Amino acid sequence: MANYKNALNAPIFKTISKATEELGLETYVIGGFVRDYILKRGDAKDIDIVTVGSGIELAKKVASLLPNNPKVQVFKTYGTAMLKSGTREIEFVGARKESYTENSRNPQVENGSLQDDQNRRDFTINALAISLNDNSFGELLDPFEGIADLGTKTIRTPLNPDITYSDDPLRILRAVRFATQLDFKIEKESFEALSRNAYRIEIITNERIVDELHKIMKSPVPSKGFLLLEKTGLLPHFLPELIALKGIDEKEGQTHKDNFYHTLEVVDNIAQNTDDVWLRWAALLHDIGKAPTKKFSKKVGWTFHGHEFVGSKMVYKLFKRLRMPLNEKMKFVQKMVLMSSRPIVIATESVTDSAVRRLVFDAGDYIEDLMTLCEADITTKNPKRFKKYHNNFKVVRHKIKEVEARDHIRNFQPPVSGDEIIKTFNLKPGREIGIIKEAIKEAILEGEIPNEYDAAYAFMIEKGKELGL
């Protein structure tokens, strides 16, 4: 039997082993920690401990043996407990059997053996356990050939996949997520069972779904996950807006690109340049307005007029439906979708200072994010076009730095305040103040006057004369 004592070098494992012996229990570290150690994925921060007995009792005993006596969080409903040791979060649970009802992923639980506990695990690679017992410390228990599946990069369920997925449909998403994160393939029977049980995802809360989608989105190649979600019929259940982009229409010999596959390319492109999950969401949703705005005319062919505006409105509805945050994160994604074509238009025309000033004014602190999104949006397979578009964006980036250094447009504040306009012309609050402030802003953005107080004050006086003030 293989021994993995080296995986247990951290002092916390010796402490758990000691607590186990003192309580006369049988204890193992199981799941993700073991999997990631064997895959050499770095030092796992979350550690799952299973004991044949009371996980809560074991957690309290471990805490009493640690020098700082950390607080134990107890979750009586689930029979689990958690404590923190350094940077690690350690969860303790008693080994258990589970049985499920049709309409809930929350099982009926009863005490069980280690084998019962391994049987209930989602995948063979997550059923691996290493003994923390004194007489077998470091020994690996691998009842479902999880080590072999790690070697062949395979996602497979320990038991009948239909039962595994139907019992807890969140495992359907977890299969896709692990395949994406680890770059594994889903074993044939398990994959076919995903499609058969896709309808069961309806009993999963949106919060749980979004948590898995975030993890897929944070993966090195997110498209792998979204393609699996599409192939298994899962995607329409929570992101129908993406499915609506799928397909190519043809009229009078004219076609448009498949915006679904284009979108996935954009997400993969942006994943190479940012870890910001919300910017990745913006890439995923940047074209969702194209389905409802798609039109064909003989003169110009296929058009998607106003898809950015429509898409930004759809972002709010999508976030609300999935119970995603309706705060600054949502507003950021909305803004990115709304402005997603602006730098592209500038880059394909002659880059004027005025256009760049307006772009920086509207994007504010998000100008870099917007440029990153737009560069990711270049998916042409024509090498000459690809090079040309990227060169154009270099010009735009250079212009942004140049204009920003000179004109300080980002997070623009008018050089002349509303109070000063009121005092200068002896006005009461009214529409004239807004007219003058807007005129000053426009004059600065158009380059008619520099973004400086003296120039703005002189412009204000002239504008006041025009208004008869």
C-alpha positions as CSV (number, residue, x, y, z in Angstrom):
1,M,0.0,0.0,0.0
2,A,1.4,3.4,-1.0
3,N,2.5,5.7,1.8
4,Y,2.1,9.5,1.7
5,K,3.7,10.6,4.9
6,N,5.4,13.4,3.1
7,A,2.0,14.9,2.4
8,L,1.5,15.1,6.2
9,N,4.6,17.1,7.1
10,A,2.6,20.1,8.4
11,P,2.4,20.0,12.3
12,I,-1.4,20.2,12.2
13,F,-1.6,16.6,10.9
14,K,0.5,15.3,13.9
15,T,-1.9,17.2,16.2
16,I,-5.0,15.7,14.5
17,S,-3.3,12.2,14.8
18,K,-2.7,12.8,18.5
19,A,-6.3,13.9,19.1
20,T,-7.5,10.9,17.2
21,E,-5.5,8.5,19.4
22,E,-6.6,10.1,22.6
23,L,-10.2,9.9,21.6
24,G,-9.9,6.3,20.2
25,L,-11.2,7.3,16.8
26,E,-10.3,6.4,13.2
27,T,-9.4,9.5,11.1
28,Y,-8.4,10.4,7.6
29,V,-7.6,13.4,5.5
30,I,-9.7,13.1,2.4
31,G,-10.7,14.8,-0.9
32,G,-9.1,17.9,-2.4
33,F,-6.0,18.1,-0.2
34,V,-5.0,14.5,-1.2
35,R,-5.9,15.0,-4.9
36,D,-4.0,18.3,-5.2
37,Y,-0.9,17.0,-3.3
38,I,-0.6,14.1,-5.8
39,L,-1.2,16.5,-8.7
40,K,1.5,18.8,-7.2
41,R,-1.0,21.8,-7.4
42,G,0.5,23.6,-4.5
43,D,-0.2,23.8,-0.8
44,A,-4.0,23.4,-0.3
45,K,-5.6,25.8,2.2
46,D,-8.8,23.8,2.7
47,I,-8.4,20.5,4.4
48,D,-11.2,17.9,4.9
49,I,-10.9,15.5,7.8
50,V,-13.3,12.5,8.1
51,T,-13.5,10.5,11.3
52,V,-15.4,7.4,12.2
53,G,-17.2,9.0,15.1
54,S,-17.9,12.6,16.0
55,G,-16.3,15.3,13.8
56,I,-17.3,18.0,16.2
57,E,-15.8,16.2,19.2
58,L,-12.5,15.7,17.2
59,A,-12.4,19.3,16.2
60,K,-12.7,20.5,19.8
61,K,-10.0,18.1,20.9
62,V,-7.7,19.3,18.2
63,A,-8.3,22.9,19.1
64,S,-7.4,22.2,22.8
65,L,-4.1,20.7,21.7
66,L,-3.1,23.7,19.5
67,P,-1.0,26.5,21.2
68,N,-3.4,29.3,20.4
69,N,-6.6,27.2,21.1
70,P,-8.4,28.4,18.0
71,K,-12.2,28.9,18.0
72,V,-14.2,26.0,16.7
73,Q,-17.2,26.8,14.5
74,V,-19.8,24.1,14.9
75,F,-22.5,23.3,12.4
76,K,-24.8,20.9,14.3
77,T,-27.3,20.5,11.4
78,Y,-24.6,19.0,9.3
79,G,-22.6,17.4,12.1
80,T,-19.5,19.3,11.0
81,A,-17.0,21.6,12.7
82,M,-14.3,24.0,11.3
83,L,-11.3,25.6,12.8
84,K,-8.4,27.7,11.4
85,S,-4.8,26.9,11.8
86,G,-2.4,29.5,10.3
87,T,-3.6,30.0,6.7
88,R,-5.5,26.7,6.6
89,E,-9.2,26.1,7.1
90,I,-9.8,22.6,8.5
91,E,-13.2,21.0,8.3
92,F,-14.1,17.9,10.5
93,V,-17.0,15.6,9.7
94,G,-18.0,12.2,11.0
95,A,-18.1,9.4,8.4
96,R,-21.6,9.0,7.1
97,K,-24.1,7.4,4.8
98,E,-26.5,9.5,2.7
99,S,-29.9,9.0,1.1
100,Y,-31.7,11.5,-1.0
101,T,-35.2,12.5,-2.0
102,E,-36.3,13.5,-5.5
103,N,-36.7,17.2,-4.8
104,S,-33.8,18.1,-2.6
105,R,-30.0,17.8,-2.7
106,N,-29.9,17.8,1.1
107,P,-29.6,14.2,2.1
108,Q,-30.8,12.2,5.0
109,V,-27.6,11.4,6.9
110,E,-26.7,8.6,9.3
111,N,-23.4,7.5,10.8
112,G,-21.3,5.3,8.6
113,S,-17.9,3.7,8.0
114,L,-15.0,5.2,6.0
115,Q,-16.2,3.1,3.0
116,D,-19.7,4.6,3.3
117,D,-18.2,8.0,3.3
118,Q,-16.0,7.3,0.3
119,N,-19.0,5.9,-1.6
120,R,-20.9,9.2,-1.2
121,R,-18.0,11.2,-2.8
122,D,-18.7,12.9,-6.1
123,F,-15.6,11.6,-8.1
124,T,-13.0,8.9,-7.7
125,I,-10.2,11.5,-7.5
126,N,-12.0,13.1,-4.6
127,A,-12.5,9.8,-2.7
128,L,-8.8,9.4,-2.0
129,A,-7.9,9.3,1.7
130,I,-4.7,9.3,3.7
131,S,-4.7,7.7,7.2
132,L,-4.0,9.9,10.2
133,N,-4.1,6.9,12.6
134,D,-1.0,6.1,14.5
135,N,-0.7,2.5,13.3
136,S,-1.1,3.4,9.6
137,F,-0.1,7.1,9.4
138,G,0.4,8.2,5.8
139,E,-1.2,5.1,4.1
140,L,-3.4,5.9,1.1
141,L,-6.8,4.4,0.7
142,D,-8.0,4.3,-2.9
143,P,-11.1,2.1,-3.2
144,F,-12.1,3.4,-6.7
145,E,-8.7,3.6,-8.5
146,G,-8.6,7.4,-8.1
147,I,-4.9,7.4,-8.5
148,A,-5.3,5.7,-11.9
149,D,-7.8,8.4,-12.9
150,L,-5.4,11.1,-11.9
151,G,-2.8,9.5,-14.1
152,T,-5.2,9.4,-17.1
153,K,-6.7,12.8,-16.3
154,T,-10.2,11.3,-16.0
155,I,-13.3,12.5,-14.1
156,R,-15.4,9.5,-13.1
157,T,-18.0,8.8,-10.4
158,P,-17.3,6.2,-7.7
159,L,-20.7,4.6,-8.2
160,N,-23.4,4.6,-10.9
161,P,-23.2,8.2,-12.4
162,D,-27.0,8.5,-12.8
163,I,-27.4,8.0,-9.1
164,T,-24.5,10.2,-8.2
165,Y,-25.8,13.1,-10.4
166,S,-29.5,12.7,-9.7
167,D,-28.9,12.5,-5.9
168,D,-27.0,15.8,-5.9
169,P,-27.3,17.6,-9.2
170,L,-24.6,20.1,-8.1
171,R,-22.2,17.3,-8.9
172,I,-23.1,17.8,-12.6
173,L,-21.6,21.3,-12.5
174,R,-18.7,20.1,-10.4
175,A,-17.8,17.5,-13.0
176,V,-17.6,20.3,-15.6
177,R,-15.7,22.6,-13.2
178,F,-13.1,20.0,-12.3
179,A,-12.7,19.0,-16.0
180,T,-12.1,22.7,-16.8
181,Q,-9.8,23.5,-13.8
182,L,-7.7,20.4,-14.1
183,D,-7.9,20.0,-17.9
184,F,-9.3,16.5,-17.4
185,K,-11.8,14.6,-19.6
186,I,-15.1,13.3,-18.3
187,E,-15.3,9.5,-18.6
188,K,-17.9,8.4,-21.3
189,E,-20.5,6.9,-19.0
190,S,-20.2,9.9,-16.6
191,F,-20.5,12.3,-19.5
192,E,-23.6,10.7,-20.9
193,A,-25.2,10.7,-17.5
194,L,-24.6,14.5,-17.3
195,S,-26.9,15.1,-20.3
196,R,-29.5,12.6,-19.0
197,N,-29.7,14.4,-15.6
198,A,-29.3,18.0,-16.8
199,Y,-32.9,18.8,-16.0
200,R,-32.2,18.0,-12.3
201,I,-30.1,21.2,-12.1
202,E,-33.4,23.1,-11.6
203,I,-33.4,22.1,-7.9
204,I,-30.0,23.8,-7.3
205,T,-30.0,27.4,-6.0
206,N,-28.7,30.1,-8.2
207,E,-26.1,31.0,-5.6
208,R,-24.6,27.5,-5.9
209,I,-24.7,27.6,-9.7
210,V,-22.9,30.9,-9.8
211,D,-20.2,29.7,-7.4
212,E,-19.4,26.9,-9.8
213,L,-19.6,29.3,-12.8
214,H,-17.1,31.6,-11.1
215,K,-14.7,28.7,-10.7
216,I,-15.1,27.7,-14.3
217,M,-14.6,31.4,-15.3
218,K,-11.4,31.6,-13.2
219,S,-9.9,28.5,-14.9
220,P,-6.9,28.9,-17.4
221,V,-9.2,28.0,-20.4
222,P,-12.8,28.9,-19.4
223,S,-14.2,27.9,-22.9
224,K,-13.6,24.2,-22.1
225,G,-16.2,24.5,-19.3
226,F,-18.7,26.5,-21.3
227,L,-18.5,24.1,-24.2
228,L,-19.2,21.2,-21.9
229,L,-22.1,23.0,-20.4
230,E,-23.5,23.6,-23.9
231,K,-22.9,20.0,-25.1
232,T,-24.6,18.5,-22.0
233,G,-27.6,20.7,-22.3
234,L,-26.9,22.5,-19.0
235,L,-26.3,26.0,-20.4
236,P,-29.9,26.9,-21.3
237,H,-31.0,26.3,-17.7
238,F,-29.0,29.3,-16.4
239,L,-27.5,31.2,-19.3
240,P,-30.0,31.1,-22.2
241,E,-28.6,34.5,-23.4
242,L,-25.4,32.7,-24.5
243,I,-27.3,29.9,-26.2
244,A,-29.2,32.5,-28.2
245,L,-25.9,33.6,-29.8
246,K,-25.3,30.1,-31.2
247,G,-25.7,29.4,-34.9
248,I,-25.1,31.1,-38.3
249,D,-28.0,32.5,-40.3
250,E,-27.8,32.9,-44.1
251,K,-29.8,35.2,-46.3
252,E,-29.1,35.9,-50.0
253,G,-25.7,34.3,-49.6
254,Q,-24.7,36.5,-46.7
255,T,-23.8,35.0,-43.3
256,H,-22.6,36.3,-40.0
257,K,-20.1,34.7,-37.6
258,D,-21.3,32.3,-34.8
259,N,-21.3,34.7,-31.9
260,F,-21.4,31.9,-29.3
261,Y,-18.1,30.4,-30.3
262,H,-16.6,33.9,-30.9
263,T,-17.6,34.8,-27.3
264,L,-15.8,31.8,-25.9
265,E,-12.7,32.8,-27.9
266,V,-12.9,36.3,-26.4
267,V,-13.1,34.8,-22.9
268,D,-10.1,32.6,-23.4
269,N,-8.2,35.5,-24.9
270,I,-8.9,37.8,-21.9
271,A,-8.1,34.9,-19.5
272,Q,-4.5,35.1,-20.7
273,N,-4.3,38.8,-19.6
274,T,-6.4,39.2,-16.4
275,D,-7.5,37.2,-13.4
276,D,-10.3,39.6,-12.7
277,V,-13.4,37.4,-12.7
278,W,-15.7,40.4,-13.4
279,L,-13.7,41.4,-16.5
280,R,-14.0,37.8,-17.6
281,W,-17.7,38.0,-17.1
282,A,-17.8,41.2,-19.2
283,A,-16.0,39.2,-22.0
284,L,-18.6,36.4,-21.7
285,L,-21.5,38.9,-21.9
286,H,-20.1,41.5,-24.2
287,D,-22.2,40.3,-27.2
288,I,-25.4,39.1,-25.6
289,G,-27.3,42.0,-27.1
290,K,-26.6,40.7,-30.6
291,A,-29.3,38.0,-30.5
292,P,-32.2,40.4,-29.9
293,T,-30.8,43.2,-32.3
294,K,-29.9,40.9,-35.2
295,K,-31.5,42.2,-38.5
296,F,-30.9,41.6,-42.2
297,S,-31.2,44.2,-45.0
298,K,-30.3,43.8,-48.7
299,K,-28.2,47.0,-48.6
300,V,-25.9,46.2,-45.7
301,G,-26.5,42.6,-44.8
302,W,-26.6,41.4,-41.2
303,T,-26.5,44.2,-38.5
304,F,-26.6,44.3,-34.7
305,H,-27.4,48.0,-34.2
306,G,-27.3,49.1,-30.6
307,H,-26.4,45.6,-29.3
308,E,-24.0,47.2,-26.7
309,F,-26.9,49.3,-25.2
310,V,-29.3,46.3,-25.2
311,G,-26.7,44.0,-23.9
312,S,-25.9,46.3,-20.9
313,K,-29.6,46.3,-20.0
314,M,-29.6,42.5,-20.2
315,V,-26.7,42.3,-17.8
316,Y,-28.8,43.7,-15.0
317,K,-31.6,41.2,-15.7
318,L,-29.2,38.3,-15.9
319,F,-27.4,39.3,-12.6
320,K,-30.8,39.7,-10.9
321,R,-32.1,36.3,-12.1
322,L,-28.9,34.5,-11.0
323,R,-28.8,36.4,-7.7
324,M,-25.4,37.8,-8.5
325,P,-24.4,41.1,-6.8
326,L,-26.3,44.1,-8.1
327,N,-23.6,46.5,-6.8
328,E,-20.5,48.1,-8.3
329,K,-19.4,44.7,-9.8
330,M,-22.6,44.5,-11.9
331,K,-22.3,48.2,-12.9
332,F,-18.7,47.5,-14.0
333,V,-19.8,44.6,-16.2
334,Q,-22.6,46.8,-17.6
335,K,-20.2,49.6,-18.4
336,M,-17.8,47.2,-20.1
337,V,-20.6,45.7,-22.3
338,L,-22.0,49.2,-23.1
339,M,-18.6,50.5,-24.2
340,S,-17.2,47.3,-25.7
341,S,-17.2,48.7,-29.3
342,R,-16.0,52.2,-28.6
343,P,-12.2,51.6,-28.8
344,I,-12.7,49.3,-31.8
345,V,-14.4,52.1,-33.7
346,I,-11.6,54.6,-32.7
347,A,-9.0,52.0,-33.7
348,T,-10.4,51.5,-37.2
349,E,-10.7,55.2,-37.9
350,S,-8.1,58.0,-37.7
351,V,-7.4,58.3,-33.9
352,T,-8.3,61.9,-33.0
353,D,-7.5,63.5,-29.7
354,S,-11.2,64.4,-29.3
355,A,-12.4,60.8,-29.7
356,V,-9.7,59.6,-27.2
357,R,-10.6,62.3,-24.7
358,R,-14.3,61.3,-24.8
359,L,-13.3,57.6,-24.5
360,V,-11.2,58.3,-21.4
361,F,-13.9,60.6,-20.0
362,D,-16.6,57.9,-20.3
363,A,-14.5,55.0,-19.2
364,G,-12.8,56.7,-16.3
365,D,-10.7,54.4,-14.1
366,Y,-11.8,51.4,-16.2
367,I,-10.1,52.5,-19.4
368,E,-7.3,49.9,-19.1
369,D,-9.9,47.1,-18.5
370,L,-11.9,48.3,-21.5
371,M,-8.8,48.2,-23.7
372,T,-8.0,44.7,-22.4
373,L,-11.5,43.6,-23.3
374,C,-11.4,45.1,-26.8
375,E,-8.0,43.5,-27.6
376,A,-9.4,40.2,-26.5
377,D,-12.3,40.7,-28.9
378,I,-9.9,40.4,-31.9
379,T,-10.5,36.8,-33.0
380,T,-9.8,37.1,-36.7
381,K,-7.9,34.2,-38.2
382,N,-6.4,36.4,-40.9
383,P,-2.8,37.1,-39.8
384,K,-2.6,40.5,-41.6
385,R,-5.9,41.7,-40.1
386,F,-4.9,40.4,-36.6
387,K,-1.6,42.3,-36.8
388,K,-3.3,45.4,-38.1
389,Y,-5.9,45.5,-35.4
390,H,-3.4,45.0,-32.6
391,N,-1.2,47.7,-34.1
392,N,-4.2,50.1,-34.2
393,F,-4.8,49.4,-30.5
394,K,-1.2,50.2,-29.7
395,V,-1.8,53.6,-31.4
396,V,-4.9,54.1,-29.3
397,R,-3.1,53.1,-26.1
398,H,-0.3,55.6,-26.9
399,K,-2.9,58.3,-27.6
400,I,-4.6,57.6,-24.3
401,K,-1.4,58.1,-22.4
402,E,-0.5,61.2,-24.4
403,V,-4.0,62.8,-24.0
404,E,-4.3,61.9,-20.3
405,A,-0.8,63.3,-19.5
406,R,-1.8,66.6,-21.2
407,D,-5.5,67.0,-20.5
408,H,-6.2,65.0,-17.3
409,I,-9.6,63.8,-18.4
410,R,-9.8,60.7,-16.3
411,N,-12.4,61.2,-13.5
412,F,-12.9,64.7,-14.9
413,Q,-13.8,67.5,-12.6
414,P,-14.8,70.9,-14.1
415,P,-12.1,73.6,-13.6
416,V,-14.9,76.1,-12.8
417,S,-17.4,75.0,-10.2
418,G,-21.2,75.6,-10.2
419,D,-20.8,77.9,-7.1
420,E,-18.3,80.1,-9.0
421,I,-20.7,80.4,-12.0
422,I,-23.5,81.5,-9.6
423,K,-21.3,84.1,-7.9
424,T,-19.8,85.4,-11.1
425,F,-23.2,86.1,-12.8
426,N,-25.1,86.6,-9.5
427,L,-27.5,83.8,-10.4
428,K,-30.0,81.7,-8.5
429,P,-29.8,77.9,-9.0
430,G,-31.2,77.2,-12.4
431,R,-30.7,75.7,-15.9
432,E,-28.1,78.3,-17.0
433,I,-25.6,76.9,-14.6
434,G,-25.9,73.4,-16.1
435,I,-25.7,74.9,-19.6
436,I,-22.4,76.6,-18.9
437,K,-20.9,73.6,-17.1
438,E,-21.8,71.3,-20.0
439,A,-20.4,73.9,-22.5
440,I,-17.1,74.0,-20.6
441,K,-16.9,70.2,-20.5
442,E,-17.6,69.9,-24.2
443,A,-15.0,72.6,-25.1
444,I,-12.4,70.7,-23.1
445,L,-13.3,67.3,-24.6
446,E,-13.3,68.8,-28.1
447,G,-9.9,70.4,-27.5
448,E,-11.2,74.0,-27.9
449,I,-9.7,75.0,-24.6
450,P,-7.2,73.2,-22.3
451,N,-8.4,71.6,-19.0
452,E,-7.2,74.6,-17.0
453,Y,-8.9,77.1,-14.7
454,D,-7.9,80.4,-16.5
455,A,-9.0,79.1,-19.9
456,A,-12.2,77.6,-18.5
457,Y,-13.0,80.9,-16.6
458,A,-12.5,83.0,-19.8
459,F,-14.7,80.5,-21.7
460,M,-17.4,80.8,-19.0
461,I,-17.4,84.6,-19.3
462,E,-17.9,84.4,-23.1
463,K,-20.7,81.7,-22.7
464,G,-22.4,83.9,-20.1
465,K,-22.5,86.8,-22.6
466,E,-24.0,84.5,-25.2
467,L,-26.8,83.6,-22.7
468,G,-27.3,87.3,-21.9
469,L,-26.1,87.0,-18.3
